[in-house]
Amino acid sequence: WHTSRPHLTGDLVYALGTLITGVPGVLSRRVDPRKSTVMVWGAVNAGVAANAIPQTGTLAGTIRTASRETWLTMESLVQEIVSSLLAPLAVDYSVNYRRGVPPVVNEELSTRIMTHAIEALGPDALADTHQSGGGEDFSWYLEEVPGAMARLGVWSGKGPQLDLHQPTFDLDERALAVGVRTMVNLVAHSALV
């Protein structure tokens, strides 16, 4: 349809725009902010001509959360929000929600054992870090058995701190020995439980 007659069709671009701002906005009001949940769009595609209302389009994004409960309920909540936002716009749609990896939720006893194993390396061995928003496959193990995950710092203290996904990422290989000592301590501390 020509853009001079938007009343004769569902305006797909307007609908996509409604979702782009509406879904994250409504999620921020429906999910407890202490659950560290964020929704970000990564791809929007529709149409090629400035004077034609496209008949198809796609919108793709990710939702990340630190809460297992939120992770489990997010699909139905997104379906509900999309449905309510698009209802007055007369567009056909489908939602293909693919749940990614669950959040890493460390079990309490395993965390204490891990903490003691790391502290045994010395007073500077354990540091608090910000929780990562990235997906972590280790979480699938924690869905099956109690456990805890820790990160091994591999920055030498000199130069820029590079992200794991940057092509220039480099690690200080001396950190590997620290990782091995941590694992040895972990086995020793686990045997005491």
C-alpha positions as CSV (number, residue, x, y, z in Angstrom):
1,W,0.0,0.0,0.0
2,H,1.1,3.6,-0.7
3,T,2.0,5.7,2.3
4,S,-0.8,8.1,1.3
5,R,-3.3,5.5,2.4
6,P,-2.2,4.1,5.7
7,H,-5.8,3.7,6.8
8,L,-6.3,0.9,4.2
9,T,-3.8,-1.4,5.7
10,G,-2.0,-2.3,8.9
11,D,1.0,0.1,9.1
12,L,3.8,-2.4,9.8
13,V,6.5,0.1,10.3
14,Y,4.4,1.9,12.9
15,A,3.7,-1.4,14.6
16,L,7.4,-2.3,14.7
17,G,8.1,1.1,16.2
18,T,5.4,0.5,18.8
19,L,7.1,-2.7,19.8
20,I,10.6,-1.3,19.7
21,T,9.7,1.2,22.5
22,G,6.7,-0.5,24.0
23,V,8.0,-4.0,24.9
24,P,11.1,-2.8,26.8
25,G,9.0,0.0,28.4
26,V,6.3,-2.3,29.6
27,L,8.8,-5.0,30.8
28,S,10.5,-2.3,32.9
29,R,7.1,-1.8,34.7
30,R,6.1,-5.4,35.0
31,V,9.4,-7.0,36.2
32,D,10.9,-6.2,39.6
33,P,13.9,-4.0,38.8
34,R,15.9,-5.9,41.4
35,K,15.9,-8.9,39.0
36,S,18.3,-7.1,36.7
37,T,16.3,-7.8,33.5
38,V,17.0,-6.0,30.3
39,M,15.5,-6.2,26.8
40,V,17.4,-4.9,23.8
41,W,16.6,-5.0,20.1
42,G,19.4,-6.0,17.8
43,A,17.7,-6.1,14.4
44,V,14.8,-4.4,12.6
45,N,13.9,-5.0,9.0
46,A,11.0,-3.9,6.9
47,G,10.5,-2.4,3.5
48,V,12.8,-0.8,0.9
49,A,10.8,2.1,-0.5
50,A,10.1,5.4,1.3
51,N,6.6,5.6,-0.2
52,A,5.3,2.1,0.3
53,I,4.0,0.5,3.5
54,P,5.7,-2.9,3.7
55,Q,3.7,-6.0,4.2
56,T,6.4,-8.0,6.1
57,G,9.0,-7.2,8.6
58,T,11.0,-8.7,11.4
59,L,12.2,-7.5,14.8
60,A,14.8,-9.4,16.8
61,G,16.2,-8.9,20.2
62,T,17.4,-10.4,23.4
63,I,16.2,-10.5,27.0
64,R,18.7,-11.1,29.8
65,T,17.9,-11.5,33.5
66,A,19.7,-12.5,36.7
67,S,16.6,-14.2,38.0
68,R,15.7,-17.8,37.2
69,E,12.1,-17.2,38.0
70,T,11.9,-14.2,35.6
71,W,13.8,-16.2,32.9
72,L,11.1,-18.9,33.2
73,T,8.1,-16.5,32.9
74,M,9.5,-14.1,30.3
75,E,8.1,-15.9,27.2
76,S,4.5,-15.7,28.3
77,L,4.9,-12.1,29.5
78,V,6.4,-11.0,26.1
79,Q,3.6,-12.8,24.3
80,E,1.1,-10.9,26.4
81,I,2.8,-7.5,25.9
82,V,3.2,-7.9,22.2
83,S,-0.5,-8.9,21.8
84,S,-1.7,-6.0,23.8
85,L,0.5,-3.5,22.0
86,L,-0.5,-4.7,18.5
87,A,-4.2,-5.3,19.1
88,P,-5.4,-1.9,18.0
89,L,-3.0,-1.8,14.9
90,A,-4.6,-4.4,12.7
91,V,-1.4,-6.3,11.8
92,D,-0.8,-10.0,11.7
93,Y,2.2,-11.1,13.7
94,S,3.9,-14.1,15.2
95,V,6.3,-14.3,18.1
96,N,9.2,-16.7,17.9
97,Y,10.6,-16.7,21.4
98,R,13.6,-18.8,21.9
99,R,14.7,-19.0,25.5
100,G,18.5,-18.7,25.8
101,V,20.7,-20.0,28.6
102,P,19.4,-19.5,32.1
103,P,21.1,-17.1,34.5
104,V,23.9,-18.4,36.6
105,V,22.6,-18.9,40.1
106,N,25.2,-20.2,42.5
107,E,24.1,-22.6,45.2
108,E,24.9,-21.3,48.8
109,L,27.0,-24.2,50.1
110,S,29.0,-24.5,46.9
111,T,29.6,-20.7,47.0
112,R,31.0,-21.0,50.5
113,I,33.3,-23.8,49.5
114,M,34.5,-21.9,46.5
115,T,35.1,-18.8,48.5
116,H,37.2,-20.6,51.1
117,A,39.2,-22.3,48.3
118,I,40.0,-18.9,46.7
119,E,40.7,-17.1,50.1
120,A,43.3,-19.8,50.8
121,L,45.4,-18.3,48.0
122,G,45.8,-15.1,50.0
123,P,44.1,-11.9,50.9
124,D,44.2,-10.4,47.4
125,A,42.9,-13.6,45.7
126,L,39.2,-12.8,46.0
127,A,37.6,-9.7,44.4
128,D,34.0,-8.7,43.9
129,T,33.1,-8.1,40.3
130,H,30.0,-6.9,38.6
131,Q,27.6,-9.5,37.4
132,S,27.9,-10.2,33.7
133,G,24.8,-9.8,31.5
134,G,26.3,-12.3,29.0
135,G,25.0,-15.8,28.6
136,E,26.9,-18.5,30.3
137,D,26.6,-22.2,29.3
138,F,27.7,-23.3,32.8
139,S,24.2,-22.3,34.0
140,W,22.9,-25.5,32.4
141,Y,25.0,-27.6,34.8
142,L,23.6,-25.6,37.7
143,E,20.1,-26.5,36.5
144,E,21.0,-30.1,37.2
145,V,23.4,-30.2,40.2
146,P,24.3,-27.7,43.0
147,G,27.4,-25.7,42.2
148,A,29.0,-22.3,41.9
149,M,30.8,-20.4,39.2
150,A,33.7,-18.0,39.7
151,R,35.7,-16.0,37.2
152,L,39.5,-16.2,36.9
153,G,41.0,-12.8,36.4
154,V,43.5,-12.9,33.5
155,W,44.5,-9.2,33.2
156,S,48.2,-8.5,34.0
157,G,47.3,-5.1,35.5
158,K,49.0,-3.2,32.7
159,G,47.5,-1.9,29.5
160,P,43.8,-1.9,28.6
161,Q,41.3,-4.4,30.0
162,L,40.0,-6.1,27.0
163,D,36.7,-8.0,26.7
164,L,36.7,-11.7,26.0
165,H,35.0,-11.1,22.6
166,Q,37.4,-8.4,21.4
167,P,39.8,-9.7,18.7
168,T,42.8,-8.2,20.6
169,F,42.0,-10.1,23.8
170,D,45.1,-11.5,25.5
171,L,45.5,-13.1,28.8
172,D,48.3,-13.1,31.3
173,E,49.2,-16.8,31.3
174,R,50.5,-16.5,34.9
175,A,46.8,-16.6,35.8
176,L,46.5,-20.2,34.7
177,A,48.7,-21.3,37.7
178,V,46.3,-19.4,40.0
179,G,43.4,-21.2,38.4
180,V,45.0,-24.6,38.9
181,R,45.8,-23.8,42.6
182,T,42.2,-22.7,43.0
183,M,40.9,-26.0,41.7
184,V,43.3,-28.0,43.9
185,N,42.1,-26.0,46.9
186,L,38.5,-26.5,45.8
187,V,38.9,-30.3,45.8
188,A,40.6,-30.1,49.3
189,H,37.8,-27.9,50.7
190,S,35.1,-30.1,49.2
191,A,36.5,-33.1,50.9
192,L,36.0,-31.5,54.3
193,V,32.3,-31.0,53.7
